Amino acid sequence: MGTSEQQKPALMASVSGLRGTVGGSLTPDVVVRYVGAFAGWVSETTGAARPTIVLGRDGRAGGQLIRDLVVSSLRAGGCDVMDLGVVTTPTVGLMVGELRADGGLVVTASHNPAEWNGLKPITAEGRAPSPADAGVLLERFRNGLARVVGHDRYGDERRDGTAVDRHVDRVLTALEKIGVAEKARGARFKVVVDSVNCSGARVMARLLEALNCKVTHLNKSVDGVFPHMPEPTAEHLTDLCEKVGAAKADIGLAQDPDADRLAIIDGSGRYIGEEYTLALSAMSLLGSMGGRAKGARLAANLSTSRMIDDVASEYGARVVRTAVGEANVVMGMRDYGCVLGGEGNGGVVWADVVSIRDSVGAAGLVLGLMARTGRSVRELVDAIPAYAMVKRKVVLKPGLAERAIERVNDAFPDAERDTQDGLRVDFESPSGGGSAWLHVRASNTEPILRLIVEAPTRADADAIIEDAQHSIGG
């Protein structure tokens, strides 16, 4: 094997699904084996002798060929396939429920670069599998336990063209329920959108049209050719920021390829950071609930900014913290009856819409907030206490993560502790200007520790993360 072959990224098979490089680790054989394992897993978990699977893809180039492999493998596994075409991940989750299907699959590599693709499983409940359930699926895949039936039991393939409209209708119904749909229509916001030429383009366009927005839509062709790196972070959205400022727009919205994340640009063309997507969505929903907001619950993972706690406390609500990962957040929402959940990467789960992170529902909430309050994005952001967040990776020898976390624990003896996902410690910041926290967790795929600190000032955050790394010895 040549050097170039050795340097190809490895296949990423995890509880979140499957990702690899096309022409590299994501081979046709890998796709067929994973889908066969998925077919058997769905049949076993639902008891369906002939499961119905909802299928969608994010639109990235080359996805049609993987889609064809998936359809053939599902049918060979005795599953009927309802193909939605190019749609968002939350659209697939919503349609699993709408069609009372037994599960869903999305051909997507989420925010990964163009050479990547993958598969994301969805349960009969229209959500990401729990870590335990996903672990069973992963073991089936690794052990080669594919479901294959005789030719007389092959599944059928059908198409459905209603998914985008159903998704938009669900968001509009939820906005009407909290009394902001008409306010948003009356505001006639000027919006610039970047859909990175993928699945979010059509559904976002239809929502904004339904809300009477004046839209400049960048990268909406759905041909899967990325105009820039697809993760919606500041360094990749410079063109969108410039367009928002030049157009004197009210807001800019950026989606990733499968449209489960939303980044926001304020009216001056400034990227506000994905942590604010959840905080603003929570402010919108709780502020529209009136007295019902008191005692309401929200869910966020341990690495998400405490801005969500500040917003919740303003309305008498509380935040349930979960382990990192969309599935864990959704499980927390289910267990505690949360009205909203999410993560600091721009992923928002609105219980009244779909149990998957959804950029479309989040966009509706933020526009509704602007319309209800009459405030700009910048004014809304400025109303939330600001914090400094610092992230770092520490490379460790295999097997040393647990001891390293123990050392961090010993270094903060007076802190409050949460050990459901590594270690999170909450304590008074070094300068005494408020609370700070540190979350340390081991990577599931690499021999590294991930450290995240949030504090009232950057100086405090830097000092805390240096202390933590010193305690580890890294």
C-alpha positions in Angstrom: 0.0 0.0 0.0 1.4 3.4 -0.9 1.8 6.4 1.4 -1.2 8.2 0.0 -3.4 5.2 0.7 -2.1 5.0 4.3 -2.9 8.6 4.9 -6.6 8.3 4.0 -8.9 9.1 6.9 -10.2 6.1 8.7 -13.9 5.1 8.7 -15.8 6.7 11.6 -18.3 4.2 12.9 -19.9 5.4 16.1 -23.2 5.7 17.9 -23.9 8.7 15.7 -23.7 6.6 12.5 -21.2 6.1 9.8 -18.8 8.6 8.1 -15.9 8.1 5.7 -14.3 9.4 2.6 -15.8 8.4 -0.7 -13.2 6.4 -2.6 -11.4 5.8 0.6 -12.8 4.4 3.8 -16.5 4.6 2.8 -16.6 1.8 0.2 -19.7 0.2 -1.4 -19.1 -2.9 0.8 -19.1 -0.8 4.0 -22.4 0.9 3.0 -24.1 -2.4 2.1 -22.9 -4.0 5.4 -24.1 -1.1 7.5 -27.5 -0.9 5.9 -27.9 -4.7 6.2 -27.1 -4.4 9.9 -29.6 -1.4 10.2 -32.3 -3.4 8.5 -31.9 -6.3 11.0 -31.7 -3.9 14.0 -34.9 -2.1 13.0 -36.8 -5.4 12.5 -35.6 -6.6 15.9 -36.3 -3.4 17.8 -39.8 -2.7 16.3 -40.9 -6.3 15.7 -41.8 -5.4 12.1 -41.5 -8.3 9.7 -41.4 -5.9 6.8 -40.2 -2.5 8.1 -40.8 0.8 6.4 -37.8 3.0 6.2 -37.8 6.7 5.3 -34.8 7.8 3.3 -33.3 11.2 2.6 -29.9 12.6 1.6 -28.3 16.0 2.2 -27.6 16.7 -1.5 -23.8 16.6 -1.4 -22.1 15.5 -4.7 -22.0 11.8 -5.1 -24.8 11.1 -2.6 -27.1 9.7 -5.3 -24.8 6.7 -5.8 -24.8 5.9 -2.1 -28.5 6.4 -2.0 -28.9 3.7 -4.7 -26.8 1.3 -2.7 -28.9 2.1 0.4 -32.2 1.5 -1.4 -31.0 -1.9 -2.8 -29.6 -3.0 0.5 -32.8 -2.1 2.4 -35.0 -3.8 -0.1 -32.7 -6.9 0.0 -33.2 -6.8 3.8 -37.0 -7.0 3.4 -37.6 -3.3 4.0 -40.0 -1.0 2.1 -38.3 2.3 1.3 -40.0 5.7 1.2 -37.6 8.0 -0.6 -37.9 11.7 0.1 -35.0 12.7 -2.2 -32.8 15.6 -1.1 -34.2 16.7 2.3 -32.8 17.7 5.7 -32.1 15.3 8.5 -34.9 16.8 10.7 -37.3 16.4 7.7 -36.6 12.7 7.7 -37.2 12.5 11.4 -40.4 14.3 11.1 -41.6 12.1 8.2 -40.8 8.9 10.2 -43.5 10.1 12.5 -45.9 11.4 9.9 -45.8 8.1 7.9 -45.7 5.9 11.0 -42.6 4.3 9.7 -40.2 1.9 11.5 -37.1 4.0 11.1 -35.1 6.4 8.9 -31.8 6.7 7.2 -30.1 9.9 6.0 -27.2 9.8 3.5 -25.1 12.6 5.0 -21.7 13.5 6.4 -23.2 16.5 8.2 -20.7 19.4 8.3 -17.7 17.3 7.0 -15.9 18.4 3.8 -17.0 17.4 0.3 -15.0 14.2 0.0 -16.9 12.7 3.0 -20.3 11.0 3.1 -22.0 8.7 5.5 -25.2 7.4 7.1 -27.2 8.7 10.0 -29.8 6.3 11.6 -33.2 7.4 13.0 -35.5 5.4 15.2 -39.2 4.7 14.9 -39.7 7.6 17.3 -38.2 10.0 14.8 -35.0 10.7 16.8 -31.3 9.7 17.0 -30.9 6.3 18.7 -29.9 6.3 22.3 -26.2 5.4 22.9 -27.3 1.9 24.1 -29.5 1.2 21.1 -26.9 2.7 18.7 -24.3 0.5 20.3 -26.3 -2.6 19.4 -26.6 -1.4 15.8 -22.8 -0.8 15.8 -22.1 -4.3 17.1 -24.3 -5.8 14.4 -22.3 -3.9 11.8 -18.9 -4.9 13.2 -19.9 -8.5 13.5 -21.3 -8.7 9.9 -24.9 -9.4 11.0 -26.8 -8.2 8.0 -30.4 -8.9 7.3 -31.0 -10.5 3.9 -34.3 -12.1 2.8 -35.4 -14.3 -0.1 -36.2 -12.6 -3.5 -39.9 -13.2 -2.9 -39.8 -11.0 0.2 -37.8 -8.1 -1.2 -39.1 -4.7 -0.1 -40.6 -2.0 -2.4 -39.5 1.5 -3.2 -41.8 4.5 -3.3 -41.4 8.3 -3.5 -42.9 11.1 -1.4 -42.9 14.7 -2.5 -44.8 16.2 0.5 -42.0 16.2 3.1 -40.8 19.8 2.7 -44.3 21.2 2.9 -45.1 19.1 5.9 -41.9 20.3 7.7 -42.8 24.0 7.0 -46.4 23.4 8.1 -45.2 21.9 11.4 -42.9 24.9 12.1 -45.7 27.4 11.2 -48.2 25.6 13.4 -45.7 25.7 16.3 -45.1 29.5 15.7 -48.8 30.1 15.6 -49.2 28.2 18.9 -46.9 30.6 20.7 -48.5 33.6 19.0 -45.6 34.9 16.8 -46.3 33.8 13.3 -48.5 36.8 12.4 -46.1 39.1 14.1 -43.2 37.7 12.0 -45.3 38.1 8.8 -46.0 41.7 9.6 -42.4 42.5 10.3 -41.3 41.6 6.7 -37.8 40.9 7.7 -34.9 41.3 5.3 -33.0 38.0 5.5 -29.8 36.7 3.8 -29.4 32.9 3.8 -26.5 30.6 3.0 -27.7 27.0 2.4 -24.3 25.7 1.2 -26.1 24.3 -2.0 -27.6 21.5 0.1 -30.8 20.1 1.6 -31.8 23.1 3.7 -32.3 25.4 0.8 -35.9 24.5 -0.2 -37.3 24.1 3.2 -35.8 27.4 4.5 -36.9 29.3 1.4 -40.5 28.1 1.9 -40.5 29.0 5.6 -39.2 32.5 4.9 -41.7 33.0 2.1 -44.5 31.9 4.4 -43.3 34.5 6.9 -43.3 37.3 4.3 -39.5 37.8 4.5 -37.6 39.5 1.8 -34.9 37.0 1.0 -31.5 37.0 -0.6 -30.6 33.4 -0.9 -27.0 32.4 -1.4 -25.9 29.0 -2.4 -29.3 27.5 -2.9 -28.9 25.3 -6.0 -29.0 22.0 -4.1 -26.3 20.5 -6.4 -24.1 19.7 -3.4 -21.1 21.7 -4.6 -19.9 23.5 -1.6 -18.9 27.2 -2.2 -16.8 27.1 1.0 -16.1 24.6 3.8 -19.6 23.5 4.9 -19.3 23.8 8.7 -21.2 27.1 9.6 -18.4 28.7 11.6 -17.1 32.3 11.4 -14.1 31.6 9.2 -16.3 29.9 6.6 -19.0 32.6 6.4 -17.1 35.7 5.5 -19.0 36.1 2.3 -22.4 35.8 4.1 -21.3 38.4 6.7 -20.3 40.8 3.9 -23.6 40.3 2.1 -25.7 40.9 5.2 -23.9 44.1 6.0 -24.1 45.3 2.4 -27.8 44.5 2.0 -28.6 46.2 5.4 -30.5 43.0 6.2 -32.1 42.3 9.6 -30.4 38.9 9.9 -28.2 36.3 8.2 -28.8 32.6 8.5 -26.4 29.8 7.7 -27.1 26.1 7.5 -24.8 23.1 7.3 -25.4 20.4 4.6 -28.0 18.4 6.4 -29.5 21.5 8.0 -29.5 20.4 11.6 -27.4 23.4 12.7 -28.0 27.1 12.4 -25.6 30.0 12.7 -26.7 33.6 12.9 -25.3 36.9 11.6 -26.5 40.2 13.0 -27.6 43.2 10.9 -24.1 44.7 10.9 -22.7 41.5 9.3 -21.2 40.2 12.5 -21.1 36.5 13.2 -22.5 36.1 16.7 -21.4 32.5 17.4 -23.4 29.3 17.4 -23.8 29.2 21.2 -26.3 32.1 20.8 -28.6 30.0 18.5 -29.9 28.0 21.4 -30.0 30.9 23.9 -32.1 33.1 21.5 -34.4 30.2 20.7 -35.0 29.6 24.4 -35.6 33.3 24.9 -38.2 33.2 22.1 -40.1 30.2 23.3 -40.1 31.0 27.0 -41.0 34.7 26.4 -44.0 33.6 24.3 -45.3 31.1 26.9 -46.3 33.7 29.5 -47.0 32.2 32.9 -46.5 28.7 31.5 -42.7 29.4 31.3 -42.4 29.3 35.0 -41.3 25.8 35.9 -40.7 24.8 32.3 -37.7 22.7 31.5 -35.0 22.9 28.9 -32.2 20.5 28.1 -28.6 21.2 27.2 -25.4 19.2 27.2 -22.6 19.8 29.8 -20.5 21.6 27.3 -23.1 24.2 26.3 -22.7 27.8 27.5 -24.4 28.9 30.7 -26.2 31.6 28.7 -29.1 29.0 28.4 -29.2 29.0 32.3 -29.3 32.8 32.4 -32.2 32.9 29.9 -34.1 30.2 31.7 -33.8 31.9 35.1 -35.3 35.1 33.6 -38.5 33.2 33.0 -38.5 30.9 36.1 -37.5 27.9 34.0 -34.7 25.4 34.7 -32.1 23.6 32.6 -31.5 19.9 32.7 -27.9 19.1 31.8 -27.1 15.9 29.8 -24.1 14.1 28.4 -22.7 15.4 25.1 -24.5 14.3 21.9 -27.9 14.9 20.3 -29.3 11.6 21.4 -28.5 12.4 25.0 -30.1 15.8 24.8 -33.3 14.3 23.3 -33.4 11.6 25.9 -33.2 14.3 28.6 -36.0 16.2 26.9 -38.1 13.1 26.9 -37.3 12.1 30.5 -38.0 15.5 32.0 -40.7 16.8 29.6 -38.5 19.6 28.2 -40.1 22.1 25.8 -36.7 22.8 24.1 -33.2 21.4 24.0 -30.0 21.7 22.2 -26.2 22.1 22.0 -23.8 24.9 21.6 -23.0 24.0 18.0 -26.2 25.7 16.7 -28.4 22.7 17.1 -31.8 23.3 18.5 -34.5 20.7 19.2 -38.0 22.2 19.5 -40.3 19.5 21.0 -43.4 20.8 19.2 -41.7 20.3 15.8 -39.4 17.3 15.7 -37.1 15.4 18.1 -34.0 16.2 16.0 -31.8 19.3 15.8 -33.5 21.6 13.3 -32.2 24.8 11.7 -35.7 25.6 10.3 -37.5 25.5 13.6 -34.6 27.5 15.2 -34.8 30.2 12.4 -38.6 30.5 13.0 -38.0 31.0 16.7 -35.4 33.7 16.3 -37.5 35.6 13.7 -40.5 35.3 16.0 -38.4 36.7 18.9 -37.3 39.7 16.8 -40.9 40.3 15.7 -42.4 40.0 19.2 -39.9 42.2 20.9 -39.1 44.7 18.1 -35.4 44.3 18.9 -32.6 43.6 16.5 -30.3 40.5 16.7 -27.6 42.7 18.3 -29.9 44.1 20.9 -31.1 40.6 21.8 -27.5 39.3 22.0 -26.5 42.3 24.2 -29.3 41.5 26.6 -27.7 38.1 27.4 -24.7 38.0 29.8 -21.6 37.4 27.8 -18.9 34.8 28.7 -15.6 33.7 27.3 -15.2 30.1 26.2 -11.9 28.4 25.6 -11.4 24.9 24.2 -8.4 22.7 24.1 -7.3 19.1 23.3 -4.8 17.2 25.3 -3.1 14.2 23.7 -2.8 11.2 26.1 -1.4 7.7 25.8 -4.2 5.2 25.5 -5.8 4.1 28.8 -4.7 7.2 30.8 -7.9 9.3 30.4 -9.5 8.2 33.6 -6.5 9.0 35.7 -6.1 12.4 34.0 -9.7 13.2 34.8 -9.1 12.2 38.4 -6.2 14.7 38.6 -8.5 17.5 37.3 -11.1 16.5 39.9 -8.4 16.8 42.7 -7.3 20.2 41.4 -10.8 21.7 42.1 -11.7 20.4 45.5 -14.4 23.0 46.3 -16.3 22.8 43.0 -19.7 21.4 42.3 -19.4 18.2 40.3 -21.2 16.4 37.5 -19.7 13.1 36.4 -22.3 11.8 33.9 -20.0 12.5 30.9 -16.4 12.8 32.1 -16.2 15.6 34.7 -17.8 19.0 34.8 -16.8 21.3 37.8 -18.6 24.6 38.5 -16.9 27.1 40.8 -16.3 30.8 41.4 -14.1 32.4 38.7 -10.5 33.4 39.7 -11.3 37.1 39.6 -14.4 36.7 41.7 -16.5 38.2 39.0 -19.0 35.4 38.7 -19.3 31.6 38.1 -17.1 29.5 35.8 -17.1 25.9 34.7 -14.7 23.4 33.3 -15.8 20.2 31.4 -13.2 17.5 30.7 -14.2 14.4 28.7 -12.4 11.7 26.8 -12.9 11.5 23.0 -14.7 8.4 21.8 -12.6 8.2 18.7 -9.1 9.5 19.6 -6.6 9.2 22.5 -7.3 12.8 23.6 -9.1 14.7 26.4 -11.3 17.6 25.4 -11.2 20.5 27.8 -13.8 23.3 27.7 -13.9 26.3 30.0 -16.4 29.1 30.3 -15.8 32.1 32.5 -16.9 35.8 32.8 -13.6 37.0 31.2 -11.1 35.6 28.7 -8.3 36.0 31.3 -10.2 33.9 33.8 -10.9 31.2 31.1 -7.3 31.1 30.0 -6.1 30.8 33.6 -8.5 27.9 34.4 -7.7 25.9 31.3 -3.9 26.3 32.1 -4.5 25.1 35.6 -6.5 22.1 34.3 -3.8 21.2 31.8 -1.1 21.6 34.4 -2.9 19.2 36.7 -3.1 16.6 33.9 0.6 17.1 33.1 -0.1 17.9 29.5 
